Amino acid sequence: MPAEPGSPDQPDFPVRETARAGSVPALDERVTHCRACPRLVAWREQVAREGRRAYTGWDYWARPVPGYGPDDAALLVVGLAPAAHGGNRTGRMFTGDRSGDVLYAALHGIGLASQAEATHRDDGLRLYGVRVTAPVHCAPPANKPTPRERDTCRPWLAGELRLLRPTVRALVVLGAFGWQATLPALAAAGWPVPRPRPAFAHGAHVTLPSADGGPALELFGCYHVSQRNTFTGRLTPGMLTEVLSRAARAAGLRP
């Protein structure tokens, strides 16, 4: 049966609800109700039903995962999507999986996180001047959202960027998928993106001037903190710390 107009199942739900969100917390709350991508909804709920032996007894979040961190962040870190047994289980970005272990340890090491561990939503973790988010808010099968799912979810990221414009000064994008998904969101949020679009590379750095004469945004690329990258040494803790530190300094933070 077709979804009713205005329901969270409609493809235009992210567009409509983003326009109504007047603050980052309001946007975060609206994100959690989205059901605009049927394949992702089915997958996140299947994972929650089936679980994993290591997480027996967990009540999985099994909803879209909003960004995490202060709503006046100067630095934004953008990943790919929640992990099936990570964010989809805990309800917080990069929490409860090995990618998060690496990311939050690095943020803690430069003084932007209160602790190195991120295990659940009530573990006491606090971020200082930095917020983490993703261009796709639901866990995708095989960690691979489709282009259509990426585009349907884009208004959430564009809205988050618009709401952060008064304070955000630097952005770290983890991985090529996130880079490709973030550039159109940046354009929609008011930062002109040059043509041809900047190519992703680890350590890439692009300055995006504001369309309205406001502060520029410093955009940095970094390999994703996936197990594949960290286990093989393609991304080392030192490499991650170096990019995060450069971005933090560009944002006016003092790592």
Secondary structure, DSSP 8 states (H G I E B T S, - for coil): ----TTSTTSTTHHHHHHHH--SHHHHHHHHTT----HHHHHHHHHHHHH--GGGTT-----S----BS-TT-SEEEE-S---TTTHHHHSSTT-SSHHHHHHHHHHHHTTSBS-S---STTS---BSSEEEE-S--S--GGG---HHHHHHHHHHHHHHHHHHTTT--EEEEESHHHHHHHHHHHHHHT----SS-----TT-EEEE--TTS---EEEEEE----HHHHHHTSS-HHHHHHHHHHHHHHTT---
